[in-house]
C-alpha cells in the first residue's frame, strides 16, 4: 500500500512539474509558439532594430557634420535624417522588454512634450547626466526636435545658436550628447539580442505571465492603446482633460508638420506586427493573426483577425483626413482628431478584449482609463 501511495505521489509530482514548466503550452491549444517567436525575433524585431541602428548612425554622421560646420544646408540634412530615424523608432517602440526595458530605451527616446526649460538649463550650465531618470524629458527625439527645429523662427536663426551664439559650444555639445545617447541605447539592445537574448526569448515559449508570447503580446496591445491612441491623439486632442486641448503636446511639435507621418508609421508597424509581416518586405509568417486563425477565433461569425485588420483599414482612412501638423489640426478642427481617436479606440477594444480573451492571455499592465 505504501508503495502504491509512493508511486501515485511521484506521478503527481511529475505532472505538477510538467504543468508548471515555462516552455510547455499549458492551455493545450497546440499552436507552435516556437515558430511564432522565431518569426517575431528573426524577421520582425531584430531587423527593425537593425534598421533603427542604421538610421541613427546617419543622424550621428550628420550631427557631427553640422556641429563641425553649422550651415543651413547641413541643418536641413540633419533634420531629414532625424525624421527618418524617428519613423524607424516607431517600429521598435512596442518591444519594451529585455535590455530595452532595462535601460528605459522608450522613455529616453520619446518622452514628449520635451522640457525646453530643462534643456536650456542643461546647456547653460554644461552639467547634466542624461542617464538619470529625471532627464527623460530633456533628451531623445523630442529634444532633438527642439534643438534643430525650435530654437529660432527660421533656419538662419537656428544655425546661429551653433555658430555665433556666445554659448554655441555648449549647444553643440548638448546636441552631440543627445544624439550619442540615442545611438548608444540602440547599440546596447541590438548587442543583447545578438548575444544570447534571442535564443532565450524563443526558448521561453510557454504560457505563463512571464512567457515571451504573453509579454510581447501585452506590449503590442499597450503600444496601440497608450502610445498611439493616447499619446499621439488622445492627450493633445483633450480626450482625457474634459475637452481642454493641448496642441503643444503633439509628437514632433517644433517641426510641426510630421505628426501625421509619425502616426502613420506607428500604425503600420502595429498592423505589420499583428500580421507577422517580415520587416520591410511583403512576406508574412507566424503572427497574432495566424494564432487567432489557428484557434478559429470568431465574433458574430466573423474571424477576429479580419475584424482587427478591417479596423486598421478604417483607422488609415480616418488618419488620411488629418493634416500633417496635429497642433494645427487641433486648433482648426479637433473633431477630426476625435474621429481618429475613436477609430483607434475601436481596435484597442478588438485586440485588448476579443483577441486577448481568444488567446487566453491576461492584460499585465495598469489600465487607468476604463477600456
DOPA-327786 format. One record per residue (C-alpha): residue number from 0; residue in three letters; x, y, z. Coordinates in pm, 1 decimal. Layout:
N
 seq type        X        Y        Z
 NUM  ala        X        Y        Z
...
END
This chain:
371
 seq type        X        Y        Z
   0  unk      0.0      0.0      0.0
   1  unk    286.7    234.3     86.1
   2  unk    448.7    155.9   -249.0
   3  unk    125.4    239.1   -433.2
   4  unk     92.4    570.3   -248.4
   5  unk    456.8    648.2   -321.1
   6  unk    407.7    581.9   -693.1
   7  unk     91.3    795.9   -703.6
   8  unk    271.0   1079.7   -523.7
   9  unk    566.9   1058.8   -762.9
  10  unk    339.5   1066.8  -1069.8
  11  unk    151.1   1364.8   -926.2
  12  unk    480.7   1543.6   -862.3
  13  unk    599.5   1485.5  -1219.7
  14  unk    265.3   1605.8  -1356.8
  15  unk    282.2   1919.6  -1145.4
  16  unk    634.4   1995.2  -1263.1
  17  unk    528.5   1942.1  -1623.0
  18  unk    224.8   2169.1  -1593.0
  19  unk    433.2   2446.0  -1440.9
  20  unk    712.6   2422.2  -1695.7
  21  unk    790.0   2757.0  -1856.5
  22  unk    816.7   2608.3  -2206.0
  23  unk    500.9   2397.0  -2208.1
  24  unk    180.2   2501.9  -2380.9
  25  unk    -31.6   2468.3  -2068.8
  26  unk   -356.0   2568.7  -2236.9
  27  unk   -318.6   2279.5  -2478.8
  28  unk   -407.2   2472.4  -2794.0
  29  unk   -110.3   2307.0  -2971.2
  30  unk    -13.5   2625.2  -3154.3
  31  unk    355.9   2634.6  -3239.3
  32  unk    472.8   2919.7  -3020.9
  33  unk    835.4   2846.9  -3102.5
  34  unk    769.6   2918.4  -3470.0
  35  unk    580.3   3233.0  -3370.5
  36  unk    863.6   3362.1  -3153.3
  37  unk   1123.5   3272.4  -3414.7
  38  unk    940.1   3476.5  -3676.9
  39  unk    899.5   3766.5  -3437.4
  40  unk   1266.1   3766.5  -3337.9
  41  unk   1437.9   3689.3  -3668.8
  42  unk   1210.4   3857.8  -3919.6
  43  unk   1049.7   4147.3  -3733.5
  44  unk   1213.3   4259.7  -3409.2
  45  unk   1584.6   4223.8  -3483.5
  46  unk   1555.8   4361.3  -3840.4
  47  unk   1355.1   4657.2  -3705.9
  48  unk   1628.3   4731.6  -3453.9
  49  unk   1899.3   4691.0  -3717.2
  50  unk   1718.5   4941.3  -3939.5
  51  unk   1682.9   5177.3  -3644.8
  52  unk   2055.7   5149.0  -3576.9
  53  unk   2139.1   5231.9  -3939.3
  54  unk   1911.2   5535.8  -3936.0
  55  unk   2064.4   5658.0  -3610.8
  56  unk   2416.0   5621.0  -3747.2
  57  unk   2317.9   5857.6  -4027.1
  58  unk   2193.3   6103.7  -3765.1
  59  unk   2525.5   6072.6  -3581.8
  60  unk   2718.3   6142.3  -3902.0
  61  unk   2500.4   6437.2  -3998.8
  62  unk   2508.0   6577.9  -3646.4
  63  unk   2887.3   6568.0  -3644.8
  64  unk   2894.3   6741.1  -3982.0
  65  unk   2655.9   7010.4  -3861.5
  66  unk   2838.5   7081.0  -3536.0
  67  unk   3167.7   7099.9  -3726.1
  68  unk   3021.5   7321.2  -3997.9
  69  unk   2695.5   7486.4  -3885.6
  70  unk   2522.0   7581.5  -4210.5
  71  unk   2162.0   7585.4  -4323.4
  72  unk   2229.6   7304.7  -4571.1
  73  unk   2385.6   7084.3  -4304.1
  74  unk   2098.5   7161.8  -4067.8
  75  unk   1846.6   7053.6  -4329.5
  76  unk   2036.9   6730.8  -4391.2
  77  unk   2043.8   6657.8  -4018.4
  78  unk   1675.1   6736.9  -3991.0
  79  unk   1585.1   6492.3  -4270.0
  80  unk   1782.7   6211.0  -4105.9
  81  unk   1621.9   6290.3  -3768.1
  82  unk   1278.3   6233.5  -3918.6
  83  unk   1382.1   5906.0  -4082.8
  84  unk   1523.8   5777.9  -3754.4
  85  unk   1213.2   5897.9  -3569.4
  86  unk    994.8   5696.0  -3806.6
  87  unk   1223.8   5394.6  -3763.6
  88  unk   1178.6   5429.9  -3387.8
  89  unk    803.8   5376.3  -3428.7
  90  unk    884.6   5022.7  -3544.3
  91  unk   1073.7   4929.2  -3227.9
  92  unk    871.4   5121.4  -2969.4
  93  unk    648.0   4826.6  -2879.7
  94  unk    938.7   4595.1  -2791.8
  95  unk    994.1   4739.4  -2446.4
  96  unk   1130.4   4424.6  -2282.8
  97  unk   1470.2   4271.8  -2216.7
  98  unk   1756.3   4518.5  -2249.0
  99  unk   1524.7   4789.9  -2386.1
 100  unk   1320.4   4781.7  -2066.9
 101  unk   1632.1   4760.9  -1851.2
 102  unk   1784.5   5080.4  -1994.8
 103  unk   1450.0   5264.0  -2029.2
 104  unk   1500.2   5297.4  -2404.6
 105  unk   1146.3   5418.7  -2473.4
 106  unk   1142.1   5682.7  -2201.7
 107  unk   1486.6   5805.9  -2302.4
 108  unk   1391.8   5817.0  -2670.7
 109  unk   1042.9   5962.3  -2692.0
 110  unk    917.2   6142.2  -2382.0
 111  unk    713.7   6436.4  -2501.9
 112  unk    643.6   6719.9  -2466.4
 113  unk   1011.5   6788.6  -2411.6
 114  unk   1122.6   7024.7  -2135.7
 115  unk   1269.9   7323.2  -2316.2
 116  unk   1349.3   7497.8  -1988.3
 117  unk   1531.8   7187.6  -1870.0
 118  unk   1724.9   7161.9  -2195.1
 119  unk   1825.6   7526.9  -2181.9
 120  unk   1932.0   7486.0  -1819.1
 121  unk   2148.4   7186.9  -1908.9
 122  unk   2305.8   7380.9  -2193.9
 123  unk   2365.0   7691.5  -1983.3
 124  unk   2538.9   7503.9  -1702.1
 125  unk   2706.3   7243.2  -1918.0
 126  unk   2643.3   6998.2  -1634.1
 127  unk   2399.3   6711.1  -1691.8
 128  unk   2371.8   6333.8  -1680.3
 129  unk   2127.2   6204.7  -1939.7
 130  unk   2123.6   5859.7  -1778.9
 131  unk   1924.9   5996.3  -1483.7
 132  unk   1550.6   5926.1  -1479.8
 133  unk   1486.4   6296.9  -1426.2
 134  unk   1640.3   6368.7  -1767.8
 135  unk   1396.6   6171.0  -1984.3
 136  unk   1211.6   6484.0  -2098.4
 137  unk   1536.0   6658.7  -2190.7
 138  unk   1663.9   6406.8  -2445.3
 139  unk   1558.6   6176.5  -2726.7
 140  unk   1378.5   6265.8  -3046.8
 141  unk   1160.1   6537.4  -2887.0
 142  unk   1471.1   6713.8  -2753.9
 143  unk   1628.9   6693.1  -3099.2
 144  unk   1307.4   6834.6  -3240.5
 145  unk   1357.6   7142.0  -3025.4
 146  unk   1731.5   7166.0  -3089.5
 147  unk   1709.1   7152.5  -3469.9
 148  unk   1359.9   7290.9  -3530.4
 149  unk   1257.6   7504.0  -3234.9
 150  unk   1542.8   7732.3  -3136.5
 151  unk   1452.4   8003.8  -3386.2
 152  unk   1186.0   8120.7  -3628.2
 153  unk   1386.1   8009.6  -3931.2
 154  unk   1696.6   7813.8  -4026.4
 155  unk   1921.1   8118.6  -4016.0
 156  unk   1820.8   8183.8  -3655.9
 157  unk   1860.5   7817.7  -3557.8
 158  unk   2206.8   7790.7  -3712.0
 159  unk   2318.7   8098.6  -3519.7
 160  unk   2280.0   7911.2  -3190.2
 161  unk   2551.5   7671.9  -3307.5
 162  unk   2768.1   7933.9  -3475.6
 163  unk   2764.8   8289.5  -3343.9
 164  unk   2583.4   8243.9  -3012.8
 165  unk   2801.3   8310.7  -2708.3
 166  unk   2715.7   7961.9  -2582.6
 167  unk   2748.4   7789.2  -2921.0
 168  unk   2996.9   7530.4  -2794.6
 169  unk   2751.2   7415.7  -2526.8
 170  unk   2470.3   7387.3  -2780.7
 171  unk   2694.7   7172.8  -2998.7
 172  unk   2794.6   6954.8  -2704.9
 173  unk   2434.9   6903.8  -2598.0
 174  unk   2319.3   6815.1  -2947.9
 175  unk   2603.1   6563.7  -2970.9
 176  unk   2519.0   6417.6  -2628.8
 177  unk   2151.7   6367.1  -2714.8
 178  unk   2231.9   6200.9  -3047.2
 179  unk   2501.8   5985.8  -2889.7
 180  unk   2268.7   5856.8  -2617.9
 181  unk   2007.7   5751.1  -2872.3
 182  unk   2272.5   5557.5  -3063.0
 183  unk   2430.2   5405.9  -2751.3
 184  unk   2094.1   5276.5  -2629.3
 185  unk   2010.4   5124.9  -2967.3
 186  unk   2351.8   4957.3  -2985.3
 187  unk   2305.7   4808.5  -2637.8
 188  unk   1972.8   4649.6  -2729.0
 189  unk   2095.4   4507.0  -3059.6
 190  unk   2408.7   4366.9  -2896.3
 191  unk   2192.6   4196.4  -2634.8
 192  unk   1964.1   4039.5  -2896.0
 193  unk   2267.7   3908.2  -3083.5
 194  unk   2447.4   3785.1  -2771.6
 195  unk   2206.8   3525.4  -2638.6
 196  unk   1883.4   3709.1  -2569.6
 197  unk   1734.8   3596.8  -2899.9
 198  unk   1776.1   3231.7  -2801.1
 199  unk   1635.9   3275.3  -2451.1
 200  unk   1346.3   3479.5  -2590.4
 201  unk   1247.1   3196.4  -2825.7
 202  unk   1306.1   2926.7  -2564.2
 203  unk   1064.5   3098.6  -2324.8
 204  unk    773.9   2966.2  -2531.5
 205  unk    527.1   2874.3  -2259.9
 206  unk    200.1   3030.2  -2149.1
 207  unk    287.7   3186.3  -1814.1
 208  unk    257.0   3557.7  -1749.9
 209  unk    632.8   3594.9  -1797.1
 210  unk    649.2   3392.8  -2119.6
 211  unk    771.2   3567.7  -2432.8
 212  unk    442.3   3539.5  -2620.3
 213  unk    242.7   3681.6  -2331.1
 214  unk    482.4   3969.3  -2263.3
 215  unk    523.5   4061.3  -2630.0
 216  unk    150.2   4046.1  -2698.7
 217  unk     77.2   4263.1  -2396.5
 218  unk    326.0   4520.8  -2520.0
 219  unk    170.5   4513.8  -2866.3
 220  unk   -167.4   4598.0  -2711.0
 221  unk    -16.7   4855.5  -2476.3
 222  unk    162.2   5028.2  -2764.5
 223  unk   -160.8   5061.2  -2960.5
 224  unk   -354.1   5185.1  -2659.0
 225  unk   -112.5   5400.4  -2463.2
 226  unk    149.5   5514.2  -2713.0
 227  unk    -53.2   5551.4  -3031.6
 228  unk   -414.7   5613.5  -2927.9
 229  unk   -348.5   5804.3  -2605.7
 230  unk    -11.8   5971.8  -2662.1
 231  unk    -31.0   6069.5  -3026.6
 232  unk   -402.0   6158.3  -3039.3
 233  unk   -595.7   6145.0  -2712.4
 234  unk   -389.8   6367.8  -2484.4
 235  unk   -329.5   6659.4  -2723.4
 236  unk   -689.2   6642.0  -2850.5
 237  unk   -824.5   6680.7  -2496.0
 238  unk   -987.9   6338.1  -2466.3
 239  unk   -853.6   6291.1  -2113.6
 240  unk   -885.6   6651.5  -1995.6
 241  unk  -1258.4   6724.5  -2026.5
 242  unk  -1213.6   6876.5  -2368.4
 243  unk   -922.9   7103.8  -2276.4
 244  unk   -690.5   7077.6  -2576.2
 245  unk   -311.6   7065.5  -2566.2
 246  unk   -182.0   7130.1  -2918.2
 247  unk    167.0   7181.0  -2776.1
 248  unk    173.0   6817.1  -2661.2
 249  unk    171.3   6662.5  -3007.3
 250  unk    459.4   6448.9  -3127.5
 251  unk    706.5   6645.6  -3339.3
 252  unk    567.7   6978.1  -3217.8
 253  unk    857.1   7202.0  -3326.1
 254  unk    891.5   7063.9  -3677.0
 255  unk    513.5   7098.9  -3676.0
 256  unk    433.8   6907.7  -3993.1
 257  unk    539.1   6548.5  -3915.6
 258  unk    286.9   6429.4  -3654.7
 259  unk     82.2   6250.8  -3919.0
 260  unk    388.9   6079.7  -4065.7
 261  unk    488.1   5951.4  -3722.9
 262  unk    134.5   5831.7  -3650.3
 263  unk    110.9   5651.2  -3983.2
 264  unk    445.6   5480.8  -3924.6
 265  unk    335.0   5364.1  -3579.8
 266  unk      0.8   5230.4  -3706.0
 267  unk    170.7   5046.2  -3991.9
 268  unk    425.0   4895.6  -3752.1
 269  unk    139.2   4780.7  -3530.0
 270  unk    -56.9   4618.5  -3812.1
 271  unk    252.6   4460.5  -3964.7
 272  unk    338.4   4302.5  -3630.6
 273  unk    -16.2   4174.4  -3587.4
 274  unk      2.9   4006.5  -3927.4
 275  unk    350.4   3862.1  -3873.2
 276  unk    483.5   4064.2  -4166.4
 277  unk    858.4   4049.3  -4208.8
 278  unk   1016.9   4390.2  -4166.4
 279  unk   1044.4   4588.5  -4488.9
 280  unk    922.7   4300.1  -4708.6
 281  unk    590.8   4168.4  -4838.1
 282  unk    645.7   3827.1  -4677.7
 283  unk    432.1   3723.3  -4382.6
 284  unk    489.8   3448.8  -4128.6
 285  unk    353.5   3338.9  -3795.3
 286  unk    188.0   3620.8  -3603.1
 287  unk   -109.5   3706.8  -3388.0
 288  unk   -328.8   3676.1  -3696.0
 289  unk   -220.8   3318.5  -3766.7
 290  unk   -254.6   3234.6  -3397.1
 291  unk   -614.7   3359.8  -3391.5
 292  unk   -694.4   3180.4  -3716.7
 293  unk   -543.1   2857.8  -3581.8
 294  unk   -783.4   2883.8  -3288.2
 295  unk  -1075.0   2960.3  -3523.6
 296  unk  -1139.2   3272.0  -3316.3
 297  unk  -1458.6   3442.5  -3431.6
 298  unk  -1704.1   3708.0  -3321.6
 299  unk  -2051.2   3733.5  -3472.9
 300  unk  -1949.8   3470.7  -3730.2
 301  unk  -1653.6   3679.9  -3847.9
 302  unk  -1288.8   3597.3  -3793.6
 303  unk  -1144.0   3818.8  -3522.0
 304  unk   -828.9   3861.0  -3729.3
 305  unk  -1040.6   4004.9  -4011.8
 306  unk  -1222.9   4235.9  -3771.2
 307  unk   -888.7   4370.0  -3648.6
 308  unk   -741.9   4414.8  -3997.2
 309  unk  -1060.4   4579.7  -4121.6
 310  unk  -1037.9   4827.1  -3835.9
 311  unk   -675.6   4904.0  -3920.2
 312  unk   -802.1   4991.3  -4268.6
 313  unk  -1067.7   5215.7  -4114.0
 314  unk   -800.6   5382.9  -3899.7
 315  unk   -592.7   5460.3  -4207.4
 316  unk   -890.9   5616.1  -4384.4
 317  unk   -965.5   5844.6  -4089.7
 318  unk   -599.2   5935.2  -4042.4
 319  unk   -568.1   6033.3  -4407.4
 320  unk   -811.2   6319.1  -4343.8
 321  unk   -575.7   6473.5  -4086.9
 322  unk   -328.6   6747.9  -4172.3
 323  unk     43.8   6690.7  -4129.9
 324  unk     50.7   6920.4  -3827.7
 325  unk   -164.4   6786.0  -3545.3
 326  unk   -129.9   7107.3  -3346.1
 327  unk   -282.3   7294.8  -3639.6
 328  unk   -545.6   7023.2  -3679.9
 329  unk   -646.3   7053.1  -3314.9
 330  unk   -685.3   7428.9  -3340.0
 331  unk   -863.6   7424.4  -3676.6
 332  unk  -1093.9   7121.1  -3648.7
 333  unk  -1043.1   6898.3  -3347.4
 334  unk  -1338.4   6678.6  -3446.9
 335  unk  -1109.6   6502.3  -3694.6
 336  unk   -866.6   6422.4  -3415.1
 337  unk  -1152.6   6284.0  -3207.4
 338  unk  -1259.6   6070.8  -3504.2
 339  unk   -903.8   5937.3  -3530.1
 340  unk   -908.3   5860.0  -3158.7
 341  unk  -1241.0   5677.2  -3189.5
 342  unk  -1113.3   5464.7  -3477.9
 343  unk   -806.8   5365.2  -3278.5
 344  unk  -1017.9   5305.0  -2969.5
 345  unk  -1228.8   5050.5  -3157.0
 346  unk   -920.1   4846.1  -3239.9
 347  unk   -797.4   4877.2  -2883.2
 348  unk  -1121.9   4704.6  -2785.0
 349  unk  -1075.2   4444.5  -3058.1
 350  unk   -724.6   4346.0  -2951.5
 351  unk   -748.6   4407.0  -2579.0
 352  unk  -1073.6   4219.4  -2525.4
 353  unk  -1157.7   3988.7  -2814.5
 354  unk   -804.0   3893.7  -2916.6
 355  unk   -662.1   3856.9  -2567.1
 356  unk   -958.6   3650.9  -2448.9
 357  unk   -927.4   3422.1  -2750.3
 358  unk   -555.9   3374.1  -2685.4
 359  unk   -619.3   3333.4  -2310.5
 360  unk   -361.2   3600.0  -2232.5
 361  unk   -417.8   3828.0  -1933.2
 362  unk   -350.9   4201.3  -1957.9
 363  unk    -47.9   4266.5  -1736.3
 364  unk    -18.8   4645.2  -1744.1
 365  unk   -202.9   4910.0  -1543.9
 366  unk   -524.1   5019.3  -1712.4
 367  unk   -619.3   5365.1  -1593.7
 368  unk   -876.2   5494.9  -1841.2
 369  unk  -1152.9   5239.8  -1828.4
 370  unk  -1101.4   5048.0  -2153.7
END
